């Protein structure tokens, strides 16, 4: 008998998922734009706080986590009792599924969206239900509404969406949440909301105060540059937070990450610099890709999902041979993270060279 035979039945066919695509060690000549990492690095204030916290690693992190929750509470203007921290928003996604999914429950999503959602139901003997939008890249709220059944327990909505970068109309999203039946918990994953250029664009955290069954997930991995530290948080009603707290082994985050995240929330200068670079470079890359004949999905995030109208796997291989790493998704679409200007320019130069070769080869045929 194999040890695998002793696993819980729903997990026996489980496949390991590696976030961020191909693992690449950044170094001279390497442009790593495949995992939506902040190439500016962590906030200087976060680095200072984490270094200082190292000498306290012999102590458990309760006080550091309490400090973080208090800082988040002030930042989003919500009670501390409506906030819980995780080892990254990915751990939050897992905790939500573990807290709410029973066998035969349904988890509803609109494809394409964040890959982790697809893997959750099978772990608990639940069912994944997918709907799609007509354009193949947006989240279709009408299709999601039509997909709700008596067995629907969770709905996951990534807004802005990963991997496509699309952004929902906030009024439509608000109404969608208002109209949900009581047996459904809606998760709004706002991992990329800090990159939205429109400063007036609202979070769905307001829906928590309205008493809705909504969980808003946030992360310090993106604009704050702490992907390696693993720190995220959930905002929900006190009742939902108590449900998430029932998950055994969910201790929150570690004290190093908590200290860094707390300090990062106060580093407005770094936040602005990161956002300004991303907004400017997103517009530049999008425009240059369109000049090359690519179809670019308008993005509100730190990445661009585009169709180069060529053999995408061959294109990826060519880019990698030149030290440029982006993310493959389908035969039609690939995705590039937005980096620093020099990194972005190298990507554009290399993909332009490939597309020229591809065009000449196509003409010869």
C-alpha positions, -999 to +999 in steps of 0.1 A: +000+000+000+012+035-009+011+063+017-011+081-009-037+055-004-040+068+032-048+103+022-083+118+024-102+108-007-107+143-022-069+149-020-057+118-038-058+134-072-045+167-060-018+184-082+008+207-067+005+243-080+036+265-083+027+302-081+043+326-104+051+302-133+086+291-140+110+296-110+138+320-120+166+334-099+169+371-106+204+382-116+225+400-141+208+399-176+176+383-162+143+401-165+118+383-143+083+396-151+063+364-146+049+366-111+035+401-106+062+411-081+070+447-072+104+452-088+110+482-066+115+459-037+100+463-002+092+496+014+123+510+032+103+514+063+092+478+062+127+466+058+138+486+088+109+473+109+116+437+099+153+440+107+145+454+141+120+426+148+146+398+142+159+401+177+124+392+190+120+360+171+121+339+202+087+353+212+054+343+197+038+369+173+006+377+191+015+413+200+030+420+165-002+407+149-023+428+173-003+458+162-009+450+126-046+446+130-048+479+148-029+496+120-051+479+093-082+490+113-070+526+112-061+523+075-095+510+063-116+525+091-131+492+103-132+476+138-103+453+147-129+426+154-137+426+116-101+418+106-079+387+106-044+382+093-030+353+073+003+341+058-006+359+026-040+362+010-035+327-004-038+313+031-069+334+035-084+318+004-076+284+017-091+292+051-124+304+036-128+272+017-119+251+048-144+270+069-174+269+046-172+241+020-190+208+028-191+178+004-215+185-025-214+223-019-207+244-050-180+270-054-189+294-083-164+314-104-162+332-137-133+320-159-106+329-165-096+339-130-070+332-103-058+296-104-060+289-067-098+291-068-101+261-092-082+239-068-103+245-037-135+225-041-119+191-048-100+193-015-133+192+004-154+170-019-172+201-032-180+210-068-165+237-089-190+256-111-176+278-139-193+304-160-177+325-187-181+360-202-188+367-238-154+384-243-135+357-225-115+380-202-140+399-180-159+388-149-196+385-160-218+392-130-250+383-148-236+349-157-225+344-120-260+354-109-275+329-133-251+302-120-263+304-084-282+273-072-294+260-038-260+243-034-239+274-041-219+281-009-190+303-020-185+328-049-150+340-056-145+372-075-110+386-081-113+424-087-093+435-105-091+401-121-060+379-122-048+370-149-067+393-172-064+427-154-101+437-160-120+458-135-157+456-126-181+485-125-184+491-087-221+499-088-228+466-106-206+447-082-223+464-052-258+454-065-246+419-072-236+415-036-268+431-023-289+406-043-271+374-032-292+349-013-284+343+024-269+309+019-240+323-003-208+338+010-191+361-015-153+365-015-140+397-031-103+392-037-088+427-038-051+417-041-045+442-069-069+470-060-040+493-049-029+494-085-061+509-098-053+544-112-087+559-102-082+569-066-120+571-062-126+535-071-143+519-040-134+488-022-162+464-013-152+466+024-182+489+027-205+459+022-192+444+054-208+472+074-240+466+055-242+431+071-237+412+038-221+378+037-190+392+021-153+386+027-128+411+013-092+398+010-062+420+008-024+414+005+009+430+012+025+410-016+018+434-044+022+472-041+039+469-007+066+445-022+063+419+006+055+388-015+083+368+001+072+378+037+037+363+033+012+386+049-024+392+040-057+399+057-095+394+055-122+419+063-156+406+072-184+407+098-174+396+133-195+364+128-176+355+096-142+363+113-151+340+141-158+313+115-124+318+100-108+317+134-122+282+140-097+268+115-071+248+134-036+258+126-044+293+114-021+313+137-021+344+115+012+356+101+047+356+116+061+385+136+086+396+110+060+399+083+035+416+107+061+442+116+070+448+080+033+451+069+025+475+098+054+498+088+045+495+050+010+508+057+027+540+069+051+544+040+030+567+018+061+579-001+070+543-013+033+535-020+030+566-043+063+559-061+053+523-068+019+533-080+032+561-102+058+538-118+031+511-124+006+535-139+031+552-162+047+519-174+014+501-178+002+528-203+036+527-221+038+489-224+002+487-235+007+513-262+040+497-275+024+462-276-005+476-296+020+492-320+034+457-325+000+444-335-008+427-302-043+427-287-040+441-252-067+436-226-071+470-207-054+464-173-061+480-139-033+459-123+005+454-122+004+431-153-008+431-189-027+402-205-022+402-242-025+382-274+006+385-296-011+366-325+017+341-329+028+308-315+027+318-278+048+288-266+075+295-292+073+332-283+079+323-246+109+301-255+124+330-275+120+354-247+135+330-222+165+324-245+171+362-242+167+362-204+132+376-203+106+356-183+069+363-186+038+340-180+022+316-205-016+311-201-031+299-234-024+294-270-038+329-275-028+349-244+003+355-224+009+379-195+038+403-186+042+418-152+051+455-151+086+462-138+110+490-138+115+510-170+148+493-181+132+458-175+101+468-195+121+482-223+142+450-226+109+429-227+096+452-255+128+450-275+130+412-273+093+406-281+095+431-310+125+411-324+106+379-321+074+392-337+094+406-366+111+371-371+077+355-368+062+378-394+090+372-419+087+334-414+049+336-419+054+356-451+079+330-464+053+302-459 
